[in-house]
């Protein structure tokens, strides 16, 4: 039974590690999205960093990306900036790949 238990423990540790990396990558992606949207809004420096943190925090409202998209769309619309949900989802996918690379290296 020891070999089975060792394999089970190793699998559980790997799963936990993978989940942690996925969480970090998503948070980094959201920050990158926040910085990109901040640029669209004309924010820079500390204002852009603060906005990016707000985007990261918005992701804790519900599972999935809908809360992040909803937050940035509301902010963009408030400034009469029209960026489609499709473009935002594409940007999220692009930024996730960048975030994964940043975390890995």
C-alpha positions, 0 to 999 in steps of 0.5 A: 500500500505504501507505493499507492499512497506515495503515488496518491500523495504525489498526484495530490501535490502536483494537482495543488501546484498546478491549481496554484499556478493557474490561479497566479496566471489568471491573476497576472492576466487580469493585471495585464488586462487592467493595465491595457484597459487603463491605457485605453482609458488614458490612465498611467503611472499609479492610476494605471496600477490602481486600476489594474488592481481593481480589475484583479479584485473584480475577478473574485466576484464570481467564477469565470471571466464574466465579472472581469469583462463586466467591470472593464466594459462598464469603465470603457463605456463610461468613457465612450470607448467601444471595445467589443466583448469578443475583442476583450475575450481575445485579449484575455486569451492573448494575455493568459499566454503572456502571463503563463510565460512570465510565471514560468520564467 
